[in-house]
Amino acid sequence: MANILIAGGGIGGLAAAVSVARQGHRATVLERSDVFGEVGAGIQLGPNAFHALDDLGVGTEVRARAVLIDELQFMDGTTGERVARMPLTGAYRERFGNPYAVVHRGDLYQALLDACRAHPAVTLLGGHYVVRYEQDATGVTAVTCTGRPFRGDVLIGADGIRSAVRRQLIGDGEPRVSGHTIYRSVIPMEQVPQELRWNSVTLWAGPKWHFVHYPIAGGKCLNLAATRDDAATEPVAGLPVPAGDVIAEFPELGHAARRLLELGTGWRAWVLCDRDPVTDWTDGRVTLLGDAAHPMLQYAAQGACMALEDAVLLGDLLRGAESGEASLGRRLEKYNAARCERTSRTQLVAREMGRQLYHPAGDAARARNRMLCSLTTDELYDKVDWLHAGVR
Ligand SMILES: Cc1cc2nc3c(=O)[nH]c(=O)nc-3n(C[C@H](O)[C@H](O)[C@H](O)COP(=O)(O)OP(=O)(O)OC[C@H]3O[C@@H](n4cnc5c(N)ncnc54)[C@H](O)[C@@H]3O)c2cc1C
């Protein structure tokens, strides 16, 4: 049995705690917030995330709280025409072995938190901001801002896009500001006109903007997310924005989508950030996981899915590890090597989806529409296979 320290109690950190505890280790999660919780609205989960959640023993709980989506729809946001649809029922679920779903972030988080609390080998400590680490031949120490040291065999930095563990380990500065602002709102489904209550993830694409909506909370609410490439230069997180300002940002939006956008209330804005991929995020007994290792734009809807996959693999590779074992670092390197190609590809694909698929204008948009239109359902499945099939 090894003592695993985890900096950060987000989706990735909790998944890592469950994963290593299930392999017989002790996990201590050091979270900077006093309370363990997750803010935000909906999150899309591909079948690959459900494979990971099943491996973590919480797939059933998350599926029970999720909305299983019937299709992904790609619409031309200015003309209102449907360009392509990818069915997510029968053949899709058969091929990928799990559904595509949307879930409230709080529900996903709660399932992981319940699993941590139910496991006697997991200790959750709030109010502990990890500032740096020290390591030697016998272990690693996570130092928190109170000066209190925590000693373990391994430290997993799951402390998000502005990870303190990454700062020391890689030192690649602040994240890259994407120049894209996303406005998010959640509205009760009863306010949505019947004819627009689709059990789909629907994306309306326009020149330098796109608008996505999908049902969450068992279909009781509609999650709205409208993104504009506005060349924003400063990171922003959760800034309240008046509804009129959001509507004014999307003047070209067609009629049906506009009706939905106009229903939004309590809008908040984020300026999205990511980082360039790196291949080496391990230093001896210390490694990174989730957004700390490979933060990505949300356009592929895979950041949390990747964190869950990381957690499962890391747990698997720590199976049978012992405290004081000399080869612990090699296990972490193996995890890093096995994950970096897939996560780097996802980071880059997410960026390109914004540029090439969601935001083109004029001829480029028309060419995109023709290309998407020409794809059969099986060809669409082939395109997402590398991602949605997971890593089993
Ligand atoms: C708008 C938007 C939409 C998204 N949609 C999707 C989607 O549909 N599907 C999907 O799979 N992904 C999506 N993502 C990505 C997903 O949210 C992230 O990839 C995921 O939350 C990363 O989890 P994490 O645990 O690695 O990091 P985080 O969620 O950032 O958690 C980090 C945790 O560490 C704590 N912490 C930070 N620093 C320290 C420290 N020094 N010491 C101790 N604790 C610390 C934080 O308080 C936090 O609890 C989206 C992201 C955004 C912004």
The ligand as an SDF file (V2000), in Angstrom:
LIG
                    3D

 53 58  0  0  0  0  0  0  0  0999 V2000
  -17.2230   26.3220  -20.4110 C   0  0  0  0  0  0  0  0  0  0  0  0
  -16.6730   24.9530  -20.2470 C   0  0  0  0  0  0  0  0  0  0  0  0
  -17.3870   23.8530  -20.6820 C   0  0  0  0  0  0  0  0  0  0  0  0
  -16.8780   22.5750  -20.5460 C   0  0  0  0  0  0  0  0  0  0  0  0
  -17.5860   21.5150  -21.0160 N   0  0  0  0  0  0  0  0  0  0  0  0
  -17.0770   20.2700  -20.8990 C   0  0  0  0  0  0  0  0  0  0  0  0
  -17.8050   19.1540  -21.3850 C   0  0  0  0  0  0  0  0  0  0  0  0
  -18.9130   19.2970  -21.9030 O   0  0  0  0  0  0  0  0  0  0  0  0
  -17.2580   17.9040  -21.2370 N   0  0  0  0  0  0  0  0  0  0  0  0
  -16.0380   17.7200  -20.6420 C   0  0  0  0  0  0  0  0  0  0  0  0
  -15.5950   16.5610  -20.5320 O   0  0  0  0  0  0  0  0  0  0  0  0
  -15.3210   18.7670  -20.1840 N   0  0  0  0  0  0  0  0  0  0  0  0
  -15.8050   20.0310  -20.2870 C   0  0  0  0  0  0  0  0  0  0  0  0
  -15.0950   21.0820  -19.8140 N   0  0  0  0  0  0  0  0  0  0  0  0
  -13.7770   20.8510  -19.2100 C   0  0  0  0  0  0  0  0  0  0  0  0
  -13.8730   20.4090  -17.7530 C   0  0  0  0  0  0  0  0  0  0  0  0
  -14.6480   21.3200  -17.0180 O   0  0  0  0  0  0  0  0  0  0  0  0
  -12.4840   20.3260  -17.1390 C   0  0  0  0  0  0  0  0  0  0  0  0
  -11.6090   19.6560  -18.0040 O   0  0  0  0  0  0  0  0  0  0  0  0
  -12.5050   19.5820  -15.8040 C   0  0  0  0  0  0  0  0  0  0  0  0
  -13.3420   20.2520  -14.8950 O   0  0  0  0  0  0  0  0  0  0  0  0
  -11.0950   19.4860  -15.2460 C   0  0  0  0  0  0  0  0  0  0  0  0
  -11.1470   18.9130  -13.9760 O   0  0  0  0  0  0  0  0  0  0  0  0
   -9.8560   19.0030  -13.0450 P   0  0  0  0  0  0  0  0  0  0  0  0
  -10.2350   18.3200  -11.7820 O   0  0  0  0  0  0  0  0  0  0  0  0
   -8.6560   18.5400  -13.7880 O   0  0  0  0  0  0  0  0  0  0  0  0
   -9.6180   20.5600  -12.7700 O   0  0  0  0  0  0  0  0  0  0  0  0
  -10.5450   21.5870  -12.0030 P   0  0  0  0  0  0  0  0  0  0  0  0
  -11.9620   21.3280  -12.2500 O   0  0  0  0  0  0  0  0  0  0  0  0
  -10.0130   22.9430  -12.3230 O   0  0  0  0  0  0  0  0  0  0  0  0
  -10.2790   21.2770  -10.4550 O   0  0  0  0  0  0  0  0  0  0  0  0
   -9.1100   21.7060   -9.8180 C   0  0  0  0  0  0  0  0  0  0  0  0
   -9.3470   21.6870   -8.3170 C   0  0  0  0  0  0  0  0  0  0  0  0
   -8.1400   22.0020   -7.6600 O   0  0  0  0  0  0  0  0  0  0  0  0
   -8.3450   23.0250   -6.6970 C   0  0  0  0  0  0  0  0  0  0  0  0
   -7.0520   23.7240   -6.6230 N   0  0  0  0  0  0  0  0  0  0  0  0
   -6.5150   24.5850   -7.5120 C   0  0  0  0  0  0  0  0  0  0  0  0
   -5.2860   24.9410   -7.1380 N   0  0  0  0  0  0  0  0  0  0  0  0
   -5.0200   24.2660   -5.9920 C   0  0  0  0  0  0  0  0  0  0  0  0
   -3.8810   24.1780   -5.1510 C   0  0  0  0  0  0  0  0  0  0  0  0
   -2.7400   24.8390   -5.4500 N   0  0  0  0  0  0  0  0  0  0  0  0
   -3.9360   23.4040   -4.0460 N   0  0  0  0  0  0  0  0  0  0  0  0
   -5.0880   22.7000   -3.7530 C   0  0  0  0  0  0  0  0  0  0  0  0
   -6.1910   22.7570   -4.5300 N   0  0  0  0  0  0  0  0  0  0  0  0
   -6.1330   23.4980   -5.6390 C   0  0  0  0  0  0  0  0  0  0  0  0
   -9.4950   23.8350   -7.2320 C   0  0  0  0  0  0  0  0  0  0  0  0
  -10.1620   24.5470   -6.2170 O   0  0  0  0  0  0  0  0  0  0  0  0
  -10.3560   22.7410   -7.8610 C   0  0  0  0  0  0  0  0  0  0  0  0
  -11.2200   22.1650   -6.9170 O   0  0  0  0  0  0  0  0  0  0  0  0
  -15.5890   22.3890  -19.9390 C   0  0  0  0  0  0  0  0  0  0  0  0
  -14.8720   23.4840  -19.4780 C   0  0  0  0  0  0  0  0  0  0  0  0
  -15.3970   24.7570  -19.6270 C   0  0  0  0  0  0  0  0  0  0  0  0
  -14.6030   25.9270  -19.1410 C   0  0  0  0  0  0  0  0  0  0  0  0
  1  2  1  0
  2  3  1  0
  2 52  2  0
  3  4  2  0
  4  5  1  0
  4 50  1  0
  5  6  2  0
  6  7  1  0
  6 13  1  0
  7  8  2  0
  7  9  1  0
  9 10  1  0
 10 11  2  0
 10 12  1  0
 12 13  2  0
 13 14  1  0
 14 15  1  0
 14 50  1  0
 15 16  1  0
 16 17  1  0
 16 18  1  0
 18 19  1  0
 18 20  1  0
 20 21  1  0
 20 22  1  0
 22 23  1  0
 23 24  1  0
 24 25  2  0
 24 26  1  0
 24 27  1  0
 27 28  1  0
 28 29  2  0
 28 30  1  0
 28 31  1  0
 31 32  1  0
 32 33  1  0
 33 34  1  0
 33 48  1  0
 34 35  1  0
 35 36  1  0
 35 46  1  0
 36 37  1  0
 36 45  1  0
 37 38  2  0
 38 39  1  0
 39 40  1  0
 39 45  2  0
 40 41  1  0
 40 42  2  0
 42 43  1  0
 43 44  2  0
 44 45  1  0
 46 47  1  0
 46 48  1  0
 48 49  1  0
 50 51  2  0
 51 52  1  0
 52 53  1  0
M  END
$$$$
